[in-house]
Amino acid sequence: MSNKQYDIIKLVGLLAVPIIVFLSAVVSILDFPGADKVTAILAALDVLIGSIVTIMKTLYEKKQKELDKEVQEDE
């Protein structure tokens, strides 16, 4: 995954989906039909995106540590 792809997923997970979930919750409070299901789906999607971002960050940091170790060994 490229840095740009990671940044886009992170932005969606940290900003876009929570804003939509908030708006869905407000709509649900106002008793619009089906709003509770939409809110639940979006909340689940946000959890999934957050998990993907966390996994990708962990893999990236692990790779960076390995690269740093190789550079130090070559010096």
N, CA, C and O atoms as a DFTB+ gen file, in Angstrom:
300 C
 N C O
     1  1       0.848      -1.172       0.000
     2  2       0.000       0.000       0.000
     3  2       0.894       1.236       0.000
     4  3       1.849       1.325       0.772
     5  1       0.579       2.171      -0.859
     6  2       1.395       3.380      -0.940
     7  2       1.027       4.343       0.187
     8  3      -0.018       4.209       0.822
     9  1       1.906       5.313       0.419
    10  2       1.641       6.317       1.446
    11  2       0.362       7.088       1.139
    12  3      -0.411       7.403       2.044
    13  1       0.139       7.392      -0.139
    14  2      -1.047       8.145      -0.524
    15  2      -2.317       7.341      -0.225
    16  3      -3.293       7.888       0.290
    17  1      -2.304       6.056      -0.544
    18  2      -3.458       5.205      -0.260
    19  2      -3.713       5.136       1.244
    20  3      -4.855       5.230       1.692
    21  1      -2.647       4.971       2.014
    22  2      -2.760       4.918       3.468
    23  2      -3.351       6.219       3.996
    24  3      -4.246       6.201       4.840
    25  1      -2.849       7.350       3.496
    26  2      -3.339       8.650       3.954
    27  2      -4.819       8.836       3.642
    28  3      -5.557       9.402       4.447
    29  1      -5.253       8.363       2.480
    30  2      -6.665       8.484       2.101
    31  2      -7.534       7.622       3.017
    32  3      -8.567       8.077       3.507
    33  1      -7.114       6.380       3.244
    34  2      -7.887       5.495       4.125
    35  2      -7.944       6.069       5.536
    36  3      -8.985       6.040       6.192
    37  1      -6.814       6.589       5.989
    38  2      -6.766       7.172       7.329
    39  2      -7.695       8.383       7.418
    40  3      -8.419       8.535       8.402
    41  1      -7.679       9.233       6.413
    42  2      -8.539      10.407       6.398
    43  2     -10.015      10.008       6.423
    44  3     -10.813      10.592       7.155
    45  1     -10.362       9.013       5.622
    46  2     -11.751       8.536       5.595
    47  2     -12.138       7.979       6.965
    48  3     -13.223       8.261       7.473
    49  1     -11.239       7.184       7.559
    50  2     -11.533       6.553       8.845
    51  2     -11.595       7.522      10.001
    52  3     -12.387       7.344      10.926
    53  1     -10.763       8.550       9.955
    54  2     -10.705       9.488      11.078
    55  2     -11.652      10.671      10.944
    56  3     -12.030      11.271      11.950
    57  1     -12.040      11.017       9.724
    58  2     -12.887      12.198       9.547
    59  2     -14.214      11.907       8.864
    60  3     -15.276      12.180       9.424
    61  1     -14.161      11.366       7.683
    62  2     -15.382      11.245       6.867
    63  2     -16.425      10.327       7.502
    64  3     -17.576      10.728       7.677
    65  1     -16.040       9.120       7.842
    66  2     -17.018       8.172       8.381
    67  2     -17.575       8.641       9.728
    68  3     -18.788       8.561       9.925
    69  1     -16.754       9.124      10.663
    70  2     -17.339       9.612      11.921
    71  2     -18.321      10.775      11.723
    72  3     -19.319      10.868      12.438
    73  1     -18.048      11.644      10.774
    74  2     -18.980      12.741      10.506
    75  2     -20.304      12.184       9.984
    76  3     -21.376      12.619      10.404
    77  1     -20.223      11.223       9.070
    78  2     -21.439      10.616       8.528
    79  2     -22.192       9.859       9.619
    80  3     -23.422       9.904       9.662
    81  1     -21.468       9.157      10.508
    82  2     -22.115       8.443      11.612
    83  2     -22.827       9.438      12.525
    84  3     -23.946       9.184      12.972
    85  1     -22.184      10.559      12.797
    86  2     -22.820      11.587      13.627
    87  2     -24.126      12.069      12.990
    88  3     -25.160      12.155      13.652
    89  1     -24.059      12.380      11.701
    90  2     -25.258      12.846      11.005
    91  2     -26.335      11.762      10.984
    92  3     -27.520      12.060      11.131
    93  1     -25.929      10.513      10.802
    94  2     -26.892       9.408      10.825
    95  2     -27.539       9.264      12.199
    96  3     -28.732       8.981      12.308
    97  1     -26.739       9.463      13.243
    98  2     -27.287       9.383      14.599
    99  2     -28.326      10.477      14.828
   100  3     -29.372      10.234      15.429
   101  1     -28.034      11.664      14.353
   102  2     -28.990      12.762      14.481
   103  2     -30.280      12.426      13.737
   104  3     -31.377      12.638      14.255
   105  1     -30.141      11.902      12.517
   106  2     -31.309      11.521      11.728
   107  2     -32.089      10.416      12.441
   108  3     -33.320      10.408      12.423
   109  1     -31.373       9.492      13.062
   110  2     -32.022       8.406      13.793
   111  2     -32.803       8.949      14.990
   112  3     -33.917       8.504      15.265
   113  1     -32.222       9.894      15.685
   114  2     -32.901      10.512      16.827
   115  2     -34.209      11.178      16.386
   116  3     -35.187      11.220      17.132
   117  1     -34.198      11.692      15.160
   118  2     -35.389      12.349      14.626
   119  2     -36.396      11.353      14.036
   120  3     -37.375      11.748      13.403
   121  1     -36.143      10.073      14.251
   122  2     -37.051       8.983      13.846
   123  2     -37.272       8.831      12.345
   124  3     -38.387       8.545      11.910
   125  1     -36.238       9.017      11.564
   126  2     -36.349       8.718      10.139
   127  2     -36.239       7.207       9.955
   128  3     -35.424       6.566      10.618
   129  1     -37.042       6.634       9.071
   130  2     -37.027       5.168       8.908
   131  2     -35.700       4.659       8.345
   132  3     -35.146       5.225       7.403
   133  1     -35.208       3.577       8.947
   134  2     -33.990       2.938       8.474
   135  2     -32.705       3.610       8.916
   136  3     -31.619       3.105       8.633
   137  1     -32.804       4.728       9.598
   138  2     -31.604       5.478       9.995
   139  2     -30.744       4.686      10.981
   140  3     -29.517       4.785      10.956
   141  1     -31.386       3.903      11.846
   142  2     -30.627       3.126      12.822
   143  2     -29.742       2.080      12.144
   144  3     -28.625       1.821      12.592
   145  1     -30.244       1.484      11.067
   146  2     -29.454       0.491      10.336
   147  2     -28.281       1.145       9.613
   148  3     -27.170       0.615       9.602
   149  1     -28.539       2.284       9.021
   150  2     -27.464       3.013       8.333
   151  2     -26.389       3.418       9.326
   152  3     -25.198       3.283       9.045
   153  1     -26.805       3.914      10.490
   154  2     -25.846       4.318      11.522
   155  2     -25.002       3.136      11.981
   156  3     -23.788       3.262      12.141
   157  1     -25.637       1.996      12.193
   158  2     -24.914       0.801      12.642
   159  2     -23.912       0.337      11.583
   160  3     -22.781      -0.018      11.914
   161  1     -24.320       0.339      10.326
   162  2     -23.423      -0.073       9.241
   163  2     -22.229       0.866       9.142
   164  3     -21.092       0.417       8.997
   165  1     -22.484       2.168       9.219
   166  2     -21.386       3.130       9.133
   167  2     -20.441       3.029      10.330
   168  3     -19.228       3.171      10.175
   169  1     -20.980       2.788      11.503
   170  2     -20.137       2.612      12.687
   171  2     -19.246       1.374      12.526
   172  3     -18.063       1.402      12.865
   173  1     -19.823       0.300      12.009
   174  2     -19.042      -0.919      11.775
   175  2     -17.966      -0.669      10.723
   176  3     -16.841      -1.150      10.852
   177  1     -18.312       0.080       9.691
   178  2     -17.338       0.423       8.652
   179  2     -16.186       1.243       9.231
   180  3     -15.029       1.043       8.862
   181  1     -16.505       2.157      10.131
   182  2     -15.468       2.971      10.759
   183  2     -14.518       2.108      11.595
   184  3     -13.307       2.329      11.595
   185  1     -15.069       1.140      12.296
   186  2     -14.228       0.216      13.077
   187  2     -13.313      -0.577      12.147
   188  3     -12.129      -0.756      12.434
   189  1     -13.867      -1.049      11.038
   190  2     -13.066      -1.798      10.068
   191  2     -11.933      -0.934       9.506
   192  3     -10.787      -1.380       9.446
   193  1     -12.242       0.275       9.104
   194  2     -11.221       1.173       8.551
   195  2     -10.160       1.472       9.609
   196  3      -8.967       1.484       9.305
   197  1     -10.586       1.711      10.841
   198  2      -9.626       1.948      11.922
   199  2      -8.693       0.765      12.126
   200  3      -7.500       0.942      12.371
   201  1      -9.238      -0.440      12.026
   202  2      -8.416      -1.646      12.171
   203  2      -7.416      -1.764      11.031
   204  3      -6.253      -2.102      11.252
   205  1      -7.866      -1.487       9.813
   206  2      -6.970      -1.552       8.656
   207  2      -5.839      -0.541       8.797
   208  3      -4.681      -0.863       8.534
   209  1      -6.170       0.673       9.208
   210  2      -5.142       1.704       9.385
   211  2      -4.137       1.288      10.451
   212  3      -2.933       1.474      10.275
   213  1      -4.619       0.732      11.544
   214  2      -3.720       0.291      12.618
   215  2      -2.799      -0.824      12.141
   216  3      -1.601      -0.807      12.425
   217  1      -3.347      -1.783      11.424
   218  2      -2.527      -2.885      10.900
   219  2      -1.485      -2.363       9.924
   220  3      -0.318      -2.747      10.002
   221  1      -1.891      -1.489       9.004
   222  2      -0.959      -0.954       8.006
   223  2       0.145      -0.143       8.680
   224  3       1.305      -0.221       8.276
   225  1      -0.208       0.634       9.706
   226  2       0.787       1.419      10.432
   227  2       1.794       0.507      11.128
   228  3       2.998       0.761      11.101
   229  1       1.292      -0.548      11.744
   230  2       2.172      -1.496      12.434
   231  2       3.124      -2.177      11.455
   232  3       4.315      -2.314      11.736
   233  1       2.600      -2.603      10.309
   234  2       3.448      -3.235       9.293
   235  2       4.489      -2.254       8.756
   236  3       5.643      -2.625       8.543
   237  1       4.086      -1.019       8.540
   238  2       5.008      -0.002       8.041
   239  2       6.127       0.260       9.049
   240  3       7.299       0.329       8.678
   241  1       5.766       0.406      10.314
   242  2       6.775       0.660      11.344
   243  2       7.723      -0.525      11.486
   244  3       8.922      -0.333      11.692
   245  1       7.206      -1.742      11.378
   246  2       8.052      -2.938      11.450
   247  2       9.039      -2.950      10.292
   248  3      10.221      -3.238      10.481
   249  1       8.555      -2.637       9.093
   250  2       9.419      -2.598       7.913
   251  2      10.493      -1.514       8.064
   252  3      11.652      -1.731       7.711
   253  1      10.103      -0.356       8.587
   254  2      11.071       0.728       8.777
   255  2      12.164       0.327       9.773
   256  3      13.338       0.636       9.568
   257  1      11.777      -0.359      10.845
   258  2      12.768      -0.815      11.825
   259  2      13.745      -1.799      11.190
   260  3      14.947      -1.745      11.451
   261  1      13.226      -2.697      10.355
   262  2      14.087      -3.664       9.679
   263  2      15.042      -2.957       8.716
   264  3      16.218      -3.311       8.636
   265  1      14.545      -1.972       7.995
   266  2      15.403      -1.215       7.075
   267  2      16.463      -0.425       7.830
   268  3      17.617      -0.362       7.408
   269  1      16.066       0.176       8.944
   270  2      17.037       0.919       9.757
   271  2      18.118      -0.003      10.294
   272  3      19.290       0.368      10.342
   273  1      17.723      -1.210      10.700
   274  2      18.675      -2.191      11.222
   275  2      19.667      -2.596      10.131
   276  3      20.865      -2.718      10.389
   277  1      19.153      -2.806       8.891
   278  2      20.026      -3.177       7.774
   279  2      21.011      -2.057       7.460
   280  3      22.178      -2.322       7.171
   281  1      20.557      -0.823       7.512
   282  2      21.439       0.311       7.229
   283  2      22.528       0.395       8.286
   284  3      23.690       0.640       7.962
   285  1      22.163       0.195       9.545
   286  2      23.144       0.239      10.618
   287  2      24.165      -0.890      10.493
   288  3      25.340      -0.688      10.800
   289  1      23.747      -2.054      10.056
   290  2      24.658      -3.181       9.872
   291  2      25.623      -2.949       8.719
   292  3      26.759      -3.421       8.743
   293  1      25.158      -2.213       7.703
   294  2      26.011      -1.944       6.542
   295  2      27.065      -0.887       6.832
   296  3      28.067      -0.803       6.122
   297  1      26.857      -0.088       7.853
   298  2      27.821       0.993       8.160
   299  2      29.028       0.513       8.861
   300  3      29.915       1.306       9.177
